Amino acid sequence: MASVDINLATAEELDAVEGLRGHGHEIVRYREERGRFTDTRQLDEVPGLAGVLSADQRAALTVGDIGAE
C-alpha cells in the first residue's frame, strides 16, 4: 500500500485510508486552521481520532516534507 501524505491529501483521499474513514474533512480543516502536521501522532488532536489509529495504520501515513509549500 502506498503512503498517504496527511499534509497533501484531499479529504476524499484521507477517507480512503483505513482508520481515517469519515474523518477526512476534519483532518483537512484541522490542517488549514493550525498548519501542516509535523508528525502522524498529531492526528490524535483531530476531533474523533484520539487513540483510534493503530501503529500499522500510522505506518501507511507520512507528513512529507514539512518545509514544502
Secondary structure as UniProt FT lines:
FT   STRAND          4..5
FT   TURN            6..8
FT   HELIX           11..15
FT   TURN            18..22
FT   HELIX           24..34
FT   HELIX           40..45
FT   TURN            47..48
FT   TURN            50..52
FT   HELIX           55..59
FT   STRAND          61..62
FT   TURN            66..67
//
